[in-house]
Amino acid sequence: MKQRTLLSAALVLGLTLTAGCGSASGPGTSSGGSGDKLVVWDWKSGDAKAAAYVEKAKADFAKNHPGVNVEFVAQPFDQYYTLLGAAIQAGKGPDVVLFNGGGQIRDRADALAPLDTYVADDRKRLAGWDAFTKDGKTYAAPVTLQGHPVYYNKDLYQKAGLDPDSPPKTWDDFVRDCGVIAQKTGAKCLAQGNKEGYGIQFFLSAMGSAVLTPQEYDDWIAGKRDWSSANVKRIFELWKQTADAGLNTDGANSTAMFNDAFALFNSGKVANVIGLMSDVGHWKDFAEFLTPEKLGVMRAPVVNPAAKPSLPFDGGIGYAVAKWTKDPKLAADLVRSLTSADALKAFYADGGAIASDATIDVSSGGPAVKAIVAEVKSGKPALHVALSSKTLDLMGRLSQQLLSGSAAVDDAVAQLAASDKTG
């Protein structure tokens, strides 16, 4: 989810729909899965860390389809779903499309081709499929696993006289330790970026298993969400507390999550951050600045004694096939190449992605990645991924109001319940 410098939305839209997409490549060109060209839209292929991944995937595809040209069009993430929405409305665009798991793909499933008959042989090798399914049908193949570990700076804990290898186990201990760290080192407690409204998504999913009972957690994922529950409200009360108690870095609502909030943590002046386990804001990025030995990963500090904290994770990103492509099987073959073992190994090695392929060896990645991968077996789906994109957008706006003090928790939760009910 790395953000990029943007052209104006109008200019980008015009360029992509006239020159960059498969079926919309312009008069006299052959595309849209016609047998000689496939066009891929994503926001990753322009990243240098993904270059080897893309080349490996293209090489794998070329072995079976040597005459087919594959064109990657990297779009700016900030406008990605807006541009894709325009393509969907027009009924023409790229053949293969990258999606985040959860609401973003489920809300657009009608524009995609089900992949179940094409990816059956990949089921056992890859994990994270549930994030790309709707009504029992699979619409994308997972490339990465994405989750929200709580990272901490062991060096700051040690300088404050705390045991860096024994992070706080409860929320009260967490707040207390943050006070000690602030007093002894001057460091802030929690690097926070909520300009885009993403901070609340990370917080909800990271802290949810430390607040909800296991049954409440499972019910939430299954769609039986009780927004009036005291424990659900407690999560949003904690979110508000991070601002009221001065735990967050300054200006959380004006700080972009990608990548300004992560840069604050990397600066060594913030003790903790809720980050990602893949792509950016993750173990590899942080270890480059803090060194692997100084980067810790903790379970969410317990709020409710009846809760059982676990790593929240799902399928992170995955490639789908647009329903308008002229040859769905050909496009699906490209998706399979984009999730091939060699391609995913390159994505892990260069970008630090926790790939969907569980056979990839991560033993050389350092303590943090080992700790994360060890938690995957007992992990559960992230709470925010179960929500629709409409409800997530509303939650982002309300979360900013909660941090600023212009909204009350009860009112915010009531609005979210109403949105969730209507889909």
N, C-alpha and C positions, 0 to 999 in steps of 0.2 A: 504494500500500500504506500509505496514511496511517492511523494508528491513531486511535481515537476513545474518548471516555469511555464506559464500559459500564454498562448495566443488568445485573442478574443474568441469567445465561444462561437460567434458567427463565422469568423474566418476558419477556425478549426473544423466546424461542421461542414462548411463549403468544401474545404480541401479533402476531407475524408470521404464525403459522399460522392465526390466527382473523380477522385484519383486513387483513393486508398483502399476501396473495398471491392470484394469479389464481384458480385453481380452488378455493382454500380461503378465499374471501372471506366465506363464511358463507351461511346459508340465504336464499333469495330474491333473491340477487344473481346477475348474469350476468357471467361472466368466463372466464378460461382460454382466451382466443382465440375467444370465442363470436361475434365479429362486432362487438361494441360496446365491448369493453374488453380491453386487454393490460396485464399487470403486469410490471414490470422489477425485478429485484433487482440491486443493485450496492453498491459502497462509495464511489463517486465522485460520484454526483449530488447529495449533500448538501454538497459542497464549493463554496464561492463561485466558485472558479476554474473550475469545470466548468459553471457556470450557463448561460453563453452557448452552450456546446457542446450541452447538453441541449435548450435552446430551439431551436437550429438543427436538431437532429435531429428534434424533434417537428414543427417546421414543414414539414420535407421529407416526413415521413410523412403529415402531414395533407393534403398536396396530392393524394395518391392515395386516401386513406382518411379523408375529412373526418368521417365519423360514428363513428370509433373513438376512444375515450378511452384515453390512455396514462398509466399511473400508475407513477412511479418510487418505489421503497422503498429508501432508503439504509440498509444494515445496517452495524454496527460490524465493521471488518475482523478484529479479534481473534477474533470468534465466527462469522465469515461462513461458513466451510466446515463448521462444526459445525451451524449452522442449515440450511444447504443440504443437509447429509447427512440431517437429520431430514425435510426435505421430500421428498427422494428416497426415503427409506424408506417414507414415507406414500404416495408415488406421486401427490402433488399439491402445487402450489405456484406459483411465478411462471412466466410464459410465456417470458420472455427473461432470461438469466442472464449476469452478468459473470464471467469467469474470468481467472486468471493463466495464461500459456502454460506448457506442459510437463506435469509430473506431476499437477498439480491437476485439469486438465481430462481428461487421458488416463485417470486413475483413475476418472473418473465418466462416461466416454463412453457407457456403456450406458444412461444416463438422458437422453441427448441425441439430438436428431434430426440426421442428416447434412444438411449445407447445400450440398453440391456442386452440385445441380441449380439452386439459387437464386442462387448467388453467382458463377456462371461469368463474367458480364460484369465483375466487379470484380477478377478475377485479376491482370491486367496492371497495374492502377492501384495496387493495394495490395501491400505486402511483409509478410513475417513469418508466412506461412500455416503453415509447417512446425510451429511451436510448438503449433498447434491441430489437428493431424492425428493419427490413429491408424489403423493398418492400412489406409492408403490413403484414408481418409475424412476429410473436413473437418467439424469440429464447432463452430467459431466463426470469425467474421471479425475480423481484427486491427484494433484501434483505434490502438495505439501500437507503436513499437519500443522494446524495453527492453534495456539493456546496462549494463556496469559499467566506466566509465572511471576512471582514477586521476587525481583532481584534486589540485592543489597550490596553495599560497599563495605567489605570486610575491614578495610583500612580505617574507615571512619569509626566503625564499631570498636576497633582495637584502640584507637586514639582516645576514645571516650571512656576507656577502662572496662568495656563490655567484652564478653567472650565472642569473638568473631565466628566461631564454629558452633555457637549455640544461639541462634536467632530467637527472638521472642515467639512464644507459643500461643499467647492470648492477645486480644486486641488491647486490653488494659496494659499489658506488658509492652506492647508495641508503642503505644502512646507515651508510656513512661520512658522507654529507651530513647525515643525521639527527643524527649525533653533533655535527657542526659547528653545526648549527642550535640544538641543545639547549644547547651551550656558550655560544654567542653571544647567544641570545635567550631561553633558558629554555623554549622551546616543545617540546611533545611531537612525536613523529614521525608517529604514525598514529592518527586518531580511530577508535575501535573501540567497537561496541555489539553484544554477543552474548548479551544476556539472553534473546532469543527463539530463539537459534541461527541467526540470519540472517547473522551476520558471516562464518561459514565459507563460506556459499554465495557471498557476494560475493568472498571471497578466492580460493576455488577457481577461479571463473570468470575473475576479473581476472588472476590469476597463472598460470593453467594453460597459456596459449600461450607463456609465457616459460620454461616448464619442460619440457613434453612436446614430443617431436618432432612435426612435422606429421602423420606417419603415426599416431602414438599418439593425437593429438588427433582425427583423423578416425575412427579405430577406436572411440574412446570415444563419440563422437556416434552412431556406427552401432550401438552396443550391444555391441561387442566390447571390453569394458573389462578390462584386465589390472591388477588391484589389487595384484599382487605386483611390478609394475614398480618399479624403483628411482626412476624419475622421478615416478610417482604418489606414492610414499612421500615423496619430496622436497617435494612441495607441502605435505603435512601437517607435515613437519619445519620448514618455513619458518613455518607457522602457529604452531607451538609456539615457534619462535625469537622471534616478535614479542613474546611474553610474557616469555620467559626473558631477553631482551636489553633489556627495558624500553622497547620501541618503542611499545607501545600506550598510550593514555590509561588512567588509573587506573580499576580496577573494571570492566574490559570485560565480565565475565560478569554484572554487575548493572546495566549500562547498556543501555537500549533503543536499538536501531538507529533506530527511528522514534519521535520525531525527536531523541532526546537526543544520539546520536553525531554527527548532522549539525550540531546546535547547537554542539557543541564545536569543530567545524571553522569554523563561522561566527563563533565568538568571536575568531578571529584568533590563538589560542594553540596551534594544532596545524597542522603543516606539510602533512600529506597526509590524504586520505580516499579510500577506494574507495566511490564513490557510484553513482547511477543516471543514466541519460541522459534519463529521462522521469519525469513525475509529481511526486515529491518527492525531496529529497536530490540535486538535479540542478543543471545549469548555471545555470538561472534563479534558483533559490532562493539558491545560493551567491553569485551576482553581485550580488544585492540587498544583501548584507552586506559583501562584500569589494570590490565594484565590478568591472565586467567586465575592466578592465585588470590587476587583481591576481589574477585566477583563471586558472590554467594547467591544461592537460590533457596528461598524459604517457602514452606507451605503457608497458606493464608492464616493469619493469627485468629484463633478461635474466639468467636463472640458468643455463640450459643453452645453450652456443654453437650447438647443433644446432637450437634452437627458433627459431620465427619469430613474435614477438609480434604479436597482432592484437586488434582490438576485439571483445570477446564480446557478441553481441546476438542477440535473437530477437524474435518477436512478443511484445509485453509483456502487454497486456490485450486481451481480445476478448469479444464478446457471442455467446452460444449460444442455441439454442432447446430448451426442455425437451420431451421426447418426449410428455408428457401434454397439451400444448396442443391445443386442439380444431381449430385452423387453422394448421398449420405454415407454409404459404405467407404468411399474414398476419404471423405472428411473424417470419418471415425477411425480409419487407419492412421491418419495423421495424429489424432488424439492419442491413440495407443503408442505411437512413437514418442509423443511428448511426455508419456508416462513410462517409457522404457527404462530398464535398469541402468543402462550406461548414462542416459541423459540425466536421470535423477541423482546418480552418483556425482556428476559434474556440478549439479545445482547445489548439492550439499557441500562439496569440496570448495567451491569458489564463493558461494553466497551464504553458506551456513544454514541453508534451509533444512528443516527437519522433514525429510521427504516422506511421502506416503508409503514408500517401499521399506518395510521393516527389516529387510535383509541387509541394508546398508550398514556398514561398520562405522560407528561414531566414537570408537574408543580413543582415538587420538585427538579428540576435540577439546579436551580439558574437563575440569571438575563440573562446571556449570551444565554443559550439555549432557554429561553422564547423569547428573542429578535429574535433569528434565526427562530424559528418555526412561529412566528408572520409574518415573511416576506415570508414564503413559498407560501401563497395564491396568492401573487402578483408577485412571482418570475418567471423567464424565464429560458429556457435551457441554459446551459453554452456554450459559443462560441467555445471553443476548442473541445468539445465533438462532434461537427458537422464535424470535420475534420478527414480525414483518418489517420491511423497510420503512413503511409509514409510521409504525409505532416507534422504531428506532430514531427516526427524524424528530418526532415529537419529544422523545426522551432526551435527545440532545439539547433541544431548546429549553426544556424544563430544568435540565441539570444545570444549565447556565444561570437560570433564575434562582435555583436553590443555593448555588455558590455565592451569588450576589446578595442573597437575602430578600429577593423580591417575590419569592413564592414559598408557600408552606408545604411540608411533606404530604400532609393529608390530601391537599388539593391536587398536587402533582400526581400522586398515586391514583387518585380517582380519574384524572384525565387519561392516564395510561391504561387503566382498566377499560375505559370506554373505547379507546382506540383499539386495544387488543381484541375486544369483543367483536368489533366490526371488521377485523382483519386488517 
